[in-house]
Amino acid sequence: MLKKIEILADAAKYDVSCSSSGSSRSNQKGGLGNAASCGICHSFTEDGRCISLLKILFSNICIYDCAYCVNRKTNDIPRAAFKVEELVDLTVSFYRRNYIEGLFLSSGVMVSPDFTMERLIAVARSLRQEHQFNGYIHMKAIPGASQDLIEEAGLYADRLSVNIEIPSEGNLKLLAPEKDFPSVLNPMSQIANRIISNKEERKKYRKAPRFVPAGQSTQLIVGASPERDFDILKLASELYNGKNLKRVYYSGYVPVNTSDSRLPVLQRPPLVRENRLYQADWLMRFYQFGYDEILDDRHDTLDMNMDPKLAWALRNPHFFPVDLNYAPYEMILRIPGIGVRSARLIVANRKWGKISFLHLRRMGVALNRAKYFILCRELPEKGYKLQPEQVKRKLVKSNENIGVQLSLFE
């Protein structure tokens, strides 16, 4: 059992889509666990709490030969698989010892997608029905599994995720010949439609079972194939708008199969690019940016030396400076150094008087960055013009310090 845990927990580390925010599954009398307001990987809930999830594969045996995957069938690695009752007992035992608050469960594809999905569902069903486990469960929906199995999985899991992995269908077919986009997008559509119908059911019937209350997510591997950042953000935007995804996760490709000529030669994962994509994703989700504003066909790659919001501002100097005392909330959001909370505070407080540097500092605005893009009490000159090259020299770090510029929130 210890050997299985060692193999299957290590094999699960390449899947990054393990957030546990957005669920509410309160404890019942005689039950075990509590996922209200949300899980030995660390994750963060919607309210900012850090929780622990048992992140593990049911099995690393796989019938597929995906070029980018450490568990591909042609790799000579130790293989293992749990029995359903073994993984259930492990989860319950870890929870009782206060090691975890939930379960992140994935698997290689054994025998067939339906066979694998049945095993994952059996684990979740046993936890929920036999052990009254009310902790958080994030489960992978196996591409190609039947609609009935996806439907049943959604009744036990707090979140389901169907991983696209490669951002374009052509490159997916090249690197994973057994997979295609329809096998991923069809379950996504089913889950999205079922979430909507479940919300309507619960308005009519208060005790109707909840269907994936924390929504669905997916993962894109960055750097294993030659897609542009523009293409990746366009796909993410389409998934958010068309499939109603809760999160798109970006995973820098880890070069685990260096002998495969279909893969790029990398010394290390592209972590800075991964982070820039997360920053751009944040702009789309919370700052009302369109993907085609962050990048376009002329600027199709994110700048590794500066965050996407600053890059957009320097490419569009005609929008600046912004007068904080009169500008709409949507424009204030676009100022580098001003986050969502600060923008709301500015709009709420300016009716009481002119906004000053002191007010902005108390609101948490990064004035060392924002001061080049705003007008306020101390910067009233209407003739002020933004000089992008001068600002860039002052704000953009050199390549040696690139790792320092990784804030997601400004």
Sequence and secondary structure as in RCSB ss.txt:
>XXXX:A:sequence
MLKKIEILADAAKYDVSCSSSGSSRSNQKGGLGNAASCGICHSFTEDGRCISLLKILFSNICIYDCAYCVNRKTN
DIPRAAFKVEELVDLTVSFYRRNYIEGLFLSSGVMVSPDFTMERLIAVARSLRQEHQFNGYIHMKAIPGASQDLI
EEAGLYADRLSVNIEIPSEGNLKLLAPEKDFPSVLNPMSQIANRIISNKEERKKYRKAPRFVPAGQSTQLIVGAS
PERDFDILKLASELYNGKNLKRVYYSGYVPVNTSDSRLPVLQRPPLVRENRLYQADWLMRFYQFGYDEILDDRHD
TLDMNMDPKLAWALRNPHFFPVDLNYAPYEMILRIPGIGVRSARLIVANRKWGKISFLHLRRMGVALNRAKYFIL
CRELPEKGYKLQPEQVKRKLVKSNENIGVQLSLFE
>XXXX:A:secstr
 HHHHHHHHHHGGG       S      TT B   TT   EEEE TTS EEEEEEEESB   S   TT TT TTS
     B  HHHHHHHHHHHHHTTS SEEEEE    S HHHHHHHHHHHHHIIIIIS B SEEEEE  TT  HHHH
HHHHHH SEEE   BSSSHHHHHHH TT  HHHHHHHHHHHHHHHHHHHHHHHH TT     TT EEEEEEESSS
   HHHHHHHHHHHHHHS  SEEEEEE     TT TTS   SS  HHHHHHHHHHHHHHHHS   HHHH  SSS 
S  TTS HHHHHHHH GGG SEETTTS HHHHTTSTT  HHHHHHHHHHGGGS   HHHHHHHT  HHHHTTSEE
BTTB  TT    HHHHHHHH   GGGGGG   S  
